[in-house]
């Protein structure tokens, strides 16, 4: 599958991205991080989704969808436009 701006497969992308988002925001929201970890029965909020991905053989990286280093700048620009102002980590 080849990536182009805005064409990552929605569901599979959400199998990949949450652990990275959780890792990015965890230090800014330690109480939320702990609640997520507890809800997932994991040692950390990141560990839970990673364990689930492995259990269902879900994609591990965006590279699995054809997203490569050359796409980073376009992706950053697209993401920055939609990051909520109240995201826990700047």
N, C-alpha and C positions, 0 to 999 in steps of 0.2 A: 504494500500500500504506500503510495507516495503522498507526502505532506505538501500542502500549499496553504498559505494564510487562510485561516478559518475553515479548513477542511479536515482537521483531525477527527476521527470517529468519536462521537460524543461519549458514549458509554465506556468504551475502552480507554479513552483519555482519563475519565474519572476513576478508572481502576489504577492508573499510574500516578496521577497528580496529588491526591490527598496526603499521602505520607510526607511528601516534600513541603506542602503547605503547612501541615501540622508541625513539622520540624522547624520551619521558618518562624512560626508564631509561638511555639511552646514557651520560650523563655520570657515572652511578653505577657503570657497568660498562664502562669503555673497552676492556678486553681482549675481552669478549664482543661488544661492538659491532663491533670490528675483525674478529673471526672471522666474524660474520654477514655483514658487508660483503664480505669475501673470498669466502665461500661463494656469495654471490649475484653475484659479479663486478661489484660496485658500489663507488662511492666512499664510501658510508656504509650503515649497516644500514637506514636509512630509504629511501634511494634505490632499493634493490633491489625491495622490495615495491611501491613507487610505480610503478616502470617496468613490473613485471609486471601491475599493475592496468590500466595504460594499454594494454599489449599485448593483453590479453584483453577490453578494454572493460568491466572490472568497475566497480561503483559506487565513487565517490570519497568520498562523505560519508554519514553516517547520515541526513541530510536527504533523500537519494535514496530512503529507506525511509519517509518520512513523519515522521521524528523531528524535532521542532522545539524551540525554546527553552523552551517550556512544559513539556517533558518532562525537562529537565535535572535538576531536584531529585529526581524519582522515580528517575531513572537513577543518580544519585550515591548515593542511599541503597541501591539494589540492589547496586551495584558494591562499595561499601565493605564490605558484609557478606561478600564473597567474595574480597577482596584478600588474598593470602597474607601472613602475617606476615614472611616472608623476601623480599618484593619488594625488588629492589635499591634503588629510590628510595622514600623515605617519602612 
